[in-house]
Amino acid sequence: MHIRIEGTHAELAYALRTIRAVLPVGSISPVLPLHSRPYTWRVFVNTAPKRSGRRWTA
């Protein structure tokens, strides 16, 4: 699943911590500034499939 999160640094940190506690996260993109809105950033999170005995690779 591909999740887009937008907000301030504190909002992004809280959302990422919450998502990582619930879902297995495969990768997180670099934090990108939104030029149309000040102090707002965007990040994309790819969640991994259900955990099995094998390792998930990107």
C-alpha positions as CSV (number, residue, x, y, z in Angstrom):
1,M,0.0,0.0,0.0
2,H,1.3,3.5,-0.9
3,I,0.5,6.2,1.7
4,R,1.0,9.9,1.3
5,I,1.3,12.1,4.4
6,E,1.4,15.9,4.5
7,G,2.0,18.1,7.4
8,T,4.6,19.8,9.7
9,H,7.7,18.0,10.9
10,A,6.0,17.1,14.2
11,E,2.9,15.8,12.4
12,L,4.9,13.7,10.1
13,A,7.0,12.2,12.9
14,Y,3.8,11.3,14.9
15,A,2.1,9.8,11.9
16,L,5.1,7.7,10.9
17,R,5.6,6.5,14.4
18,T,1.9,5.5,14.6
19,I,2.0,3.7,11.2
20,R,5.2,1.8,12.0
21,A,3.6,0.6,15.2
22,V,0.6,-0.9,13.3
23,L,1.9,-1.8,9.8
24,P,5.1,-3.3,8.6
25,V,6.8,-0.5,6.7
26,G,8.8,-1.4,3.6
27,S,10.3,2.1,2.7
28,I,9.9,5.8,3.5
29,S,10.7,8.4,0.8
30,P,12.8,11.5,1.5
31,V,10.8,14.4,3.1
32,L,9.9,16.9,0.4
33,P,8.8,20.5,1.0
34,L,5.5,21.7,-0.5
35,H,6.2,25.0,-2.2
36,S,2.5,26.0,-2.3
37,R,2.2,25.9,1.6
38,P,4.8,27.2,4.0
39,Y,6.1,24.8,6.8
40,T,4.4,21.9,5.1
41,W,6.2,18.7,4.0
42,R,5.2,15.5,2.2
43,V,6.4,12.0,2.6
44,F,5.4,8.7,1.0
45,V,5.3,5.4,2.9
46,N,5.2,2.0,1.3
47,T,3.9,-0.7,3.6
48,A,5.0,-4.3,3.2
49,P,2.7,-7.3,2.7
50,K,1.7,-9.4,5.7
51,R,4.7,-10.7,7.6
52,S,5.6,-14.3,7.0
53,G,8.7,-16.3,7.8
54,R,10.5,-14.7,4.9
55,R,12.1,-11.3,4.6
56,W,10.3,-8.6,2.5
57,T,12.4,-6.9,-0.1
58,A,11.7,-3.7,-2.0
